[in-house]
C-alpha cells in the first residue's frame, strides 16, 4: 500500500517507515499536517498514519481537512497515534471519520494487523466503487432506453390525437404556439382561431387542449364541423335529445357533443356557419354552463372548454347582422390568427421534409431528403390551400414516385398534370389526355383514396357536397371512405 506517515518526532518516524518498507509498503514521510496535505499533490495514498499532537497542524486538523477536501487522497483511511492520556481525542477522531487509532508507543504487531484490516477495507472500497460505476453505467443506459421508448410512445400518442405534425420554424408560428401554451394552462377561456382553409386551425386547437404535457391524456377532445350540418340537426348534435323528441330518433335518446366533451374541449369548426337560431342558445350555454337536451325538461351542467375556428372574417358577419355581436365577443376572449403559409416561408421546407418522412415511411418508399432546387420551388409556389395543399402535394409525389431525394421533376410532374382538385376547375372539365402516368407503378387504391381525401377536405368534410362533386351517390362515397385506412384530413 501507499502509506503517508506523519509525525514530528523524526527518529521514531524514520524507524517506523523502515519497518513498513520491509513489509512491502511504499512510505512517504512528513513532519506535520501542512506538509502532509502538500504531499497529496500528484499522489494517492491508501493509508495515512498520523500522530495527534504536532505543531502547525495537528492530526485532528489534518483529518478534518482531508475529509472535507477534494484531494486525490480523500479516499485514504486515516489511523491516528495517541498517548494513553489522550484517548478522548482519539474518540473524537473516530467521530470525525478516522478509521481507527493506535496507542503509543506503537506495537508493531498490532500495527501490522491494523494495516491488513485497512488493506481489506481499501479493497472493498475499490470493489464498491467499481460496482457503483458499473451500476451507474447500466442505470444510465436503461434510463436512456426508457426515455427513448417514452419519447416514441409520446410521439405515437401525439399522432393519434392529431398533433404529431407540428412544425414551428417561423417567428409567427413560434408566437402562436407560445400563446397556445399559455392558453393550455387556463381551460376556462374560450378561444377563437381565425385563418384560411388548410392553415392548421384544428391542430392548434388540439395543441391548446393537449399541450406538451401528459396532464390531459384521457380528457375528451370533441370536434364538430358547423358547415357540415343542416340547421335542423344542429341543435340535437350539440345538445343531444331525449327519447321521443322527434321521429327517427333513438327511443333512449342520445348524448350531444357537449355531453361527449364533458371535462374536455369542444371544438366548433367553421363557427360562422352556426344557424342564427342557435347562436343565442350557444351563448347561454357558454355563460351559464348548463343546457337542455332537445325535448328535455332537466337542466344538464357542463364543464367544457370552447375552442372555435373560422376561415372567414366574423367581424364582417357581425356587421352584416349574420352573427351575434355578444356571442362574437364571448368567443373572442382569446384570439389567434394563423397567417397563410406563403406569409411564413420559413415553415415550408421543414413541413415538407416532415411530410416526406411521414409518407415515405407509411408507403414504404425511399425518400429521405429534398434537393436545394426542389426546396426553392416549394418556397416560391403559391400555396392557396396552405398546409393542406403542401401535405397533399408531398403525399402525391411519394405515391407516384420512389426516389431518395425529392427533385424538381417530381413536383413539375404533379403541377403539370394539374391534378389538384379546385372549385374553379371541376373534375369533369379536366383534360385527362395530358395526364402523365408515373413510369414505375401506379397504386390505384392509394390513388383513389388520395383523391377522395382531397375532395372531402375541399368540402370541409361535407359528404353530400363531396359525393355530388365526384359524381357518386352518397352511399357509394360512404362505402369508399370506409375502405380508406388513413382518412384523417389536415
C-alpha positions as CSV (number, residue, x, y, z in Angstrom):
1,X,0.0,0.0,0.0
2,X,0.9,3.6,-0.4
3,X,1.3,5.0,3.2
4,X,1.7,8.6,4.3
5,X,3.5,8.7,7.7
6,X,3.0,12.0,9.6
7,X,4.9,12.6,12.9
8,X,7.0,15.5,14.2
9,X,9.4,13.0,16.0
10,X,11.9,12.4,13.3
11,X,13.7,9.3,14.8
12,X,10.6,7.3,15.6
13,X,9.1,8.3,12.2
14,X,12.2,7.0,10.3
15,X,12.2,3.8,12.3
16,X,8.6,3.1,11.6
17,X,9.0,3.9,7.9
18,X,11.9,1.5,7.5
19,X,9.9,-1.2,9.3
20,X,6.8,-0.7,7.0
21,X,9.0,-0.7,3.8
22,X,10.4,-4.1,4.9
23,X,6.8,-5.4,4.7
24,X,6.5,-4.2,1.1
25,X,4.7,-0.9,1.6
26,X,5.7,2.4,0.0
27,X,6.1,5.1,2.6
28,X,6.2,8.9,2.4
29,X,7.3,10.8,5.5
30,X,6.2,14.3,6.6
31,X,6.7,16.2,9.9
32,X,3.3,17.9,10.3
33,X,-0.2,18.2,9.0
34,X,0.6,21.0,6.5
35,X,3.4,19.0,4.9
36,X,1.0,16.0,4.8
37,X,-1.6,18.0,2.8
38,X,1.1,19.1,0.4
39,X,2.2,15.5,-0.1
40,X,-1.2,14.7,-1.6
41,X,-0.4,16.8,-4.6
42,X,0.0,14.4,-7.5
43,X,-0.1,11.3,-5.3
44,X,-2.7,9.0,-3.9
45,X,-2.4,7.2,-0.6
46,X,-4.4,4.3,0.8
47,X,-3.5,4.9,4.4
48,X,-2.5,7.9,6.5
49,X,-0.7,7.2,9.8
50,X,-0.5,10.4,11.8
51,X,0.3,11.5,15.3
52,X,-2.4,13.5,17.0
53,X,-0.1,16.0,18.8
54,X,2.0,18.0,16.3
55,X,2.9,21.7,15.7
56,X,1.5,23.8,12.9
57,X,-1.4,21.4,12.1
58,X,-2.2,18.5,14.4
59,X,-3.7,15.1,13.5
60,X,-7.3,16.1,14.1
61,X,-7.0,19.2,11.9
62,X,-5.3,17.1,9.2
63,X,-8.2,14.5,9.5
64,X,-10.9,17.2,9.1
65,X,-9.0,18.8,6.1
66,X,-8.7,15.5,4.3
67,X,-12.3,14.6,4.9
68,X,-13.6,17.9,3.7
69,X,-11.3,18.3,0.6
70,X,-11.2,17.0,-2.9
71,X,-7.6,15.9,-2.8
72,X,-6.6,12.8,-4.6
73,X,-6.2,11.0,-1.2
74,X,-9.7,11.8,0.0
75,X,-10.5,8.1,0.0
76,X,-7.5,7.2,2.2
77,X,-8.2,5.6,5.5
78,X,-6.7,7.5,8.5
79,X,-5.3,6.0,11.6
80,X,-4.1,8.2,14.5
81,X,-1.3,7.6,17.0
82,X,-2.2,8.8,20.5
83,X,-0.9,8.6,24.0
84,X,-2.9,6.7,26.6
85,X,-3.7,10.0,28.3
86,X,-5.2,11.4,25.1
87,X,-7.8,8.7,24.4
88,X,-10.6,11.3,24.4
89,X,-9.0,13.0,21.4
90,X,-8.8,9.6,19.7
91,X,-12.6,9.0,20.2
92,X,-13.2,12.5,18.8
93,X,-11.1,11.5,15.8
94,X,-13.3,8.4,15.2
95,X,-16.4,10.5,15.2
96,X,-14.7,12.8,12.7
97,X,-14.1,9.9,10.3
98,X,-10.9,8.2,11.3
99,X,-10.6,4.5,10.5
100,X,-9.1,3.7,13.9
101,X,-6.4,4.8,16.4
102,X,-3.4,3.0,18.0
103,X,-1.7,3.8,21.3
104,X,1.9,5.0,21.6
105,X,4.4,3.5,22.0
106,X,3.4,1.6,18.8
107,X,3.2,-2.1,19.0
108,X,4.3,-3.1,15.5
109,X,2.4,-6.4,15.5
110,X,-0.8,-4.6,16.3
111,X,0.1,-2.1,13.6
112,X,0.6,-4.9,11.0
113,X,-2.8,-6.4,11.9
114,X,-4.4,-2.9,11.6
115,X,-2.7,-2.4,8.2
116,X,-4.1,-5.7,6.9
117,X,-7.5,-4.6,8.0
118,X,-7.1,-1.3,6.2
119,X,-5.9,-3.2,3.1
120,X,-9.1,-5.3,3.1
121,X,-11.2,-2.1,3.7
122,X,-9.5,-0.4,0.8
123,X,-10.1,-3.4,-1.4
124,X,-13.8,-3.4,-0.5
125,X,-14.0,0.3,-1.2
126,X,-12.4,-0.2,-4.7
127,X,-14.8,-3.0,-5.4
128,X,-17.7,-0.9,-4.2
129,X,-16.6,2.0,-6.5
130,X,-16.3,-0.4,-9.4
131,X,-19.7,-1.9,-8.8
132,X,-21.2,1.6,-8.3
133,X,-19.7,2.8,-11.5
134,X,-21.0,-0.3,-13.4
135,X,-24.4,0.2,-11.8
136,X,-24.5,3.8,-12.9
137,X,-23.5,2.9,-16.4
138,X,-26.2,0.3,-16.6
139,X,-28.7,2.6,-15.0
140,X,-27.8,5.4,-17.4
141,X,-28.2,3.0,-20.4
142,X,-31.5,1.7,-19.1
143,X,-32.7,5.3,-18.4
144,X,-31.8,6.3,-21.9
145,X,-33.7,3.3,-23.3
146,X,-36.7,4.2,-21.2
147,X,-36.6,7.8,-22.2
148,X,-36.3,6.9,-25.9
149,X,-39.3,4.5,-25.5
150,X,-41.3,7.1,-23.7
151,X,-40.5,9.6,-26.5
152,X,-41.7,7.1,-29.1
153,X,-44.8,6.4,-27.1
154,X,-45.4,10.1,-26.7
155,X,-44.9,10.8,-30.4
156,X,-47.3,8.0,-31.3
157,X,-49.8,9.4,-28.8
158,X,-49.4,12.9,-30.4
159,X,-50.0,11.3,-33.8
160,X,-53.2,9.6,-32.5
161,X,-54.6,12.8,-31.0
162,X,-53.8,14.9,-34.1
163,X,-50.7,17.0,-33.0
164,X,-48.0,14.8,-34.4
165,X,-47.4,17.0,-37.5
166,X,-46.5,20.2,-35.6
167,X,-43.6,22.1,-37.1
168,X,-42.7,25.5,-35.7
169,X,-39.9,27.4,-37.6
170,X,-41.3,30.9,-38.4
171,X,-41.4,33.7,-35.9
172,X,-45.2,33.9,-36.5
173,X,-45.8,30.3,-35.6
174,X,-43.4,30.4,-32.6
175,X,-45.5,33.3,-31.2
176,X,-48.8,31.4,-31.9
177,X,-47.6,28.2,-30.1
178,X,-46.3,30.2,-27.2
179,X,-49.7,31.7,-26.8
180,X,-51.2,28.3,-27.2
181,X,-49.1,27.0,-24.3
182,X,-50.4,29.8,-22.1
183,X,-54.0,29.0,-23.1
184,X,-53.4,25.4,-22.3
185,X,-52.9,26.3,-18.7
186,X,-56.4,28.0,-18.3
187,X,-59.3,25.9,-19.6
188,X,-61.9,28.5,-18.7
189,X,-61.0,30.8,-21.5
190,X,-62.9,30.4,-24.8
191,X,-60.6,30.7,-27.9
192,X,-61.3,31.9,-31.4
193,X,-58.9,30.8,-34.1
194,X,-59.0,32.5,-37.5
195,X,-57.1,31.6,-40.6
196,X,-57.6,30.4,-44.2
197,X,-58.5,26.9,-45.2
198,X,-55.7,24.4,-44.5
199,X,-53.6,26.7,-42.2
200,X,-53.8,24.2,-39.4
201,X,-56.5,25.6,-37.1
202,X,-57.6,22.2,-35.8
203,X,-54.1,21.3,-34.9
204,X,-53.7,24.5,-32.9
205,X,-57.0,23.7,-31.2
206,X,-55.8,20.2,-30.3
207,X,-52.4,21.6,-29.1
208,X,-54.3,24.0,-26.8
209,X,-56.2,21.0,-25.4
210,X,-53.3,18.5,-25.1
211,X,-50.3,20.8,-24.8
212,X,-46.7,19.5,-24.4
213,X,-47.5,17.6,-21.2
214,X,-49.4,14.5,-20.3
215,X,-51.9,16.0,-17.9
216,X,-54.8,16.0,-20.4
217,X,-54.4,12.4,-21.5
218,X,-57.9,10.9,-21.5
219,X,-59.7,14.1,-21.5
220,X,-62.1,14.3,-24.5
221,X,-61.5,16.5,-27.5
222,X,-64.7,16.5,-29.5
223,X,-64.9,18.3,-32.8
224,X,-67.9,19.3,-34.9
225,X,-67.9,21.0,-38.3
226,X,-70.7,23.5,-38.3
227,X,-70.7,23.8,-42.1
228,X,-71.4,20.1,-42.5
229,X,-74.6,20.0,-40.5
230,X,-78.1,21.0,-41.6
231,X,-79.9,23.6,-39.4
232,X,-82.5,21.0,-38.4
233,X,-79.9,18.6,-37.0
234,X,-77.6,21.2,-35.4
235,X,-79.3,21.6,-32.0
236,X,-79.6,17.8,-31.4
237,X,-76.0,17.3,-32.4
238,X,-74.8,20.0,-30.0
239,X,-77.1,19.3,-27.0
240,X,-78.4,15.8,-27.7
241,X,-82.0,14.8,-27.5
242,X,-84.4,12.8,-25.2
243,X,-86.3,9.7,-26.4
244,X,-89.4,10.7,-28.4
245,X,-88.1,14.2,-29.1
246,X,-88.7,13.7,-32.8
247,X,-89.4,10.9,-35.3
248,X,-86.5,8.9,-36.4
249,X,-84.5,9.4,-33.2
250,X,-83.4,6.7,-30.8
251,X,-86.1,5.8,-28.2
252,X,-83.5,6.0,-25.5
253,X,-82.3,9.5,-26.6
254,X,-78.7,10.4,-27.4
255,X,-75.9,12.5,-26.0
256,X,-74.8,15.6,-27.8
257,X,-71.4,17.0,-28.4
258,X,-71.4,19.0,-25.1
259,X,-72.0,15.8,-23.1
260,X,-69.4,13.9,-25.1
261,X,-66.9,16.6,-24.4
262,X,-67.6,16.8,-20.7
263,X,-64.4,17.7,-18.8
264,X,-62.5,18.3,-22.0
265,X,-62.7,20.5,-25.1
266,X,-65.5,21.1,-27.7
267,X,-64.0,22.3,-31.0
268,X,-66.5,24.2,-33.2
269,X,-65.0,24.4,-36.6
270,X,-66.4,26.9,-39.1
271,X,-68.3,28.6,-36.2
272,X,-69.5,31.3,-38.6
273,X,-71.9,28.7,-40.2
274,X,-73.8,28.1,-37.0
275,X,-77.5,28.9,-37.6
276,X,-78.7,32.2,-36.2
277,X,-81.4,30.4,-34.2
278,X,-78.8,28.5,-32.3
279,X,-76.4,31.4,-31.6
280,X,-78.4,32.6,-28.6
281,X,-78.6,29.1,-27.1
282,X,-74.8,28.6,-27.6
283,X,-74.1,31.9,-25.9
284,X,-76.3,30.9,-22.9
285,X,-74.5,27.6,-22.5
286,X,-71.1,29.3,-22.5
287,X,-72.2,31.9,-20.0
288,X,-74.4,29.7,-17.7
289,X,-72.6,26.3,-18.1
290,X,-75.9,24.5,-18.5
291,X,-78.3,23.4,-21.2
292,X,-81.3,21.3,-22.1
293,X,-81.4,18.4,-24.4
294,X,-83.9,18.7,-27.3
295,X,-87.2,17.6,-25.9
296,X,-85.8,17.6,-22.3
297,X,-87.0,19.3,-19.2
298,X,-84.0,18.7,-17.0
299,X,-81.1,21.0,-16.9
300,X,-77.6,19.5,-17.5
301,X,-74.5,21.0,-16.1
302,X,-71.5,21.3,-18.4
303,X,-67.8,21.7,-17.8
304,X,-66.4,22.1,-21.3
305,X,-63.8,24.4,-22.9
306,X,-64.9,26.0,-26.1
307,X,-62.5,26.5,-29.0
308,X,-63.8,27.8,-32.3
309,X,-62.3,28.2,-35.7
310,X,-63.3,30.0,-38.8
311,X,-61.9,30.8,-42.3
312,X,-63.9,34.0,-42.7
313,X,-63.8,37.4,-41.1
314,X,-66.5,37.0,-38.4
315,X,-66.4,40.8,-37.7
316,X,-67.8,41.3,-41.2
317,X,-70.5,38.7,-40.3
318,X,-71.3,40.7,-37.2
319,X,-71.5,44.0,-39.2
320,X,-73.9,42.3,-41.7
321,X,-76.1,41.0,-38.8
322,X,-75.3,37.4,-39.7
323,X,-73.5,36.7,-36.4
324,X,-74.5,37.9,-32.9
325,X,-72.2,40.6,-31.6
326,X,-72.4,39.4,-28.0
327,X,-71.6,35.8,-29.0
328,X,-68.6,37.0,-31.0
329,X,-67.1,39.0,-28.1
330,X,-67.7,36.0,-25.8
331,X,-65.9,33.6,-28.1
332,X,-63.2,36.1,-28.8
333,X,-61.9,36.2,-25.3
334,X,-58.6,34.8,-26.6
335,X,-57.9,35.2,-30.3
336,X,-55.3,33.5,-32.5
337,X,-54.8,34.3,-36.2
338,X,-52.9,31.8,-38.4
339,X,-51.3,33.5,-41.4
340,X,-51.3,31.8,-44.8
341,X,-48.4,29.5,-45.5
342,X,-46.9,31.9,-48.0
343,X,-46.6,34.6,-45.3
344,X,-44.4,32.3,-43.3
345,X,-42.0,30.8,-45.8
346,X,-39.6,29.6,-43.0
347,X,-42.2,26.8,-42.3
348,X,-42.4,25.4,-45.8
349,X,-39.3,23.4,-46.1
350,X,-39.5,21.9,-42.5
351,X,-43.1,21.0,-43.1
352,X,-42.4,19.4,-46.5
353,X,-39.5,17.4,-45.0
354,X,-41.7,16.2,-42.2
355,X,-44.4,15.1,-44.6
356,X,-41.8,13.5,-46.9
357,X,-40.5,11.3,-44.0
358,X,-44.0,10.5,-42.9
359,X,-45.4,9.4,-46.2
360,X,-42.2,7.6,-47.2
361,X,-42.4,5.5,-44.1
362,X,-46.2,4.9,-44.5
363,X,-45.9,3.9,-48.1
364,X,-42.6,2.0,-48.0
365,X,-40.7,4.5,-50.2
366,X,-37.1,5.6,-50.1
367,X,-37.4,9.4,-49.9
368,X,-35.1,10.9,-47.3
369,X,-34.3,14.5,-48.4
370,X,-35.3,17.5,-50.5
371,X,-32.9,18.9,-53.1
372,X,-32.0,22.6,-52.9
373,X,-33.7,23.2,-56.2
374,X,-36.9,21.5,-55.2
375,X,-36.8,23.4,-51.9
376,X,-36.6,26.6,-53.9
377,X,-39.6,25.6,-55.9
378,X,-41.6,24.8,-52.8
379,X,-40.9,28.2,-51.2
380,X,-41.8,30.1,-54.4
381,X,-45.0,28.1,-55.0
382,X,-48.3,29.9,-54.2
383,X,-49.9,27.6,-51.6
384,X,-53.5,28.7,-52.0
385,X,-54.6,25.6,-49.9
386,X,-51.8,26.3,-47.3
387,X,-50.5,23.4,-45.3
388,X,-53.2,21.0,-46.6
389,X,-52.2,21.7,-50.1
390,X,-48.5,21.2,-49.3
391,X,-49.3,18.0,-47.5
392,X,-51.3,16.7,-50.4
393,X,-48.6,17.6,-52.8
394,X,-45.9,15.7,-50.9
395,X,-48.2,12.7,-50.5
396,X,-48.9,12.7,-54.2
397,X,-45.2,12.9,-55.0
398,X,-44.4,10.0,-52.7
399,X,-47.3,8.0,-54.0
400,X,-46.3,8.4,-57.6
401,X,-42.5,8.1,-57.3
402,X,-39.8,6.2,-55.4
403,X,-36.5,8.0,-55.1
404,X,-34.1,9.1,-52.3
405,X,-34.3,12.8,-53.0
406,X,-37.3,14.9,-53.9
407,X,-36.3,16.8,-57.0
408,X,-38.0,19.5,-59.2
409,X,-39.0,16.8,-61.8
410,X,-41.3,15.2,-59.1
411,X,-43.0,18.5,-58.4
412,X,-43.3,19.5,-62.0
413,X,-44.9,16.2,-62.9
414,X,-47.7,16.9,-60.4
415,X,-48.1,20.6,-61.2
416,X,-48.0,20.0,-65.0
417,X,-50.7,17.3,-64.5
418,X,-52.8,19.9,-62.7
419,X,-54.5,17.1,-60.8
420,X,-55.2,19.1,-57.7
421,X,-59.0,19.5,-57.2
422,X,-60.3,23.0,-57.2
423,X,-63.7,24.8,-57.3
424,X,-62.6,26.7,-60.4
425,X,-61.9,23.6,-62.5
426,X,-64.3,20.7,-61.9
427,X,-63.0,17.2,-62.5
428,X,-65.4,16.8,-65.4
429,X,-63.7,19.6,-67.3
430,X,-60.1,18.5,-66.8
431,X,-58.1,17.5,-69.9
432,X,-57.2,13.9,-68.9
433,X,-55.3,13.3,-72.2
434,X,-52.3,15.3,-70.8
435,X,-52.3,13.3,-67.6
436,X,-48.8,11.7,-67.1
437,X,-48.7,8.3,-65.5
438,X,-45.7,7.5,-63.3
439,X,-43.1,5.4,-65.1
440,X,-42.7,2.7,-62.4
441,X,-46.0,1.8,-60.9
442,X,-49.4,3.3,-60.1
443,X,-51.0,2.1,-56.8
444,X,-54.6,2.6,-57.9
445,X,-56.2,2.0,-54.5
446,X,-54.0,4.6,-52.8
447,X,-54.5,7.0,-55.7
448,X,-58.3,6.7,-55.4
449,X,-58.2,7.2,-51.6
450,X,-56.0,10.2,-52.1
451,X,-58.5,11.8,-54.4
452,X,-61.3,11.1,-52.0
453,X,-59.5,12.7,-49.1
454,X,-58.7,15.8,-51.1
455,X,-62.3,16.2,-52.3
456,X,-63.6,15.7,-48.8
457,X,-61.1,18.2,-47.4
458,X,-62.1,20.7,-50.0
459,X,-65.7,20.5,-49.0
460,X,-64.9,20.7,-45.2
461,X,-65.9,17.2,-44.6
462,X,-69.4,17.5,-46.1
463,X,-70.1,14.1,-47.6
464,X,-73.2,15.2,-49.6
465,X,-71.3,18.0,-51.4
466,X,-68.3,15.7,-51.9
467,X,-70.4,13.0,-53.4
468,X,-72.0,15.5,-55.8
469,X,-68.6,16.9,-56.7
470,X,-67.2,13.4,-57.6
471,X,-70.4,12.2,-59.3
472,X,-71.0,9.5,-56.8
473,X,-74.0,8.5,-54.8
474,X,-73.8,9.3,-51.0
475,X,-73.9,5.5,-50.3
476,X,-71.1,4.8,-52.8
477,X,-68.9,7.6,-51.3
478,X,-69.5,6.3,-47.7
479,X,-68.5,2.8,-48.8
480,X,-65.3,4.0,-50.4
481,X,-64.4,6.1,-47.4
482,X,-65.0,3.1,-45.1
483,X,-62.2,1.3,-47.0
484,X,-59.7,4.2,-46.5
485,X,-57.2,3.2,-43.8
486,X,-55.9,6.8,-43.5
487,X,-59.0,9.1,-43.5
488,X,-57.6,12.0,-41.4
489,X,-57.7,15.4,-43.0
490,X,-55.2,18.2,-42.1
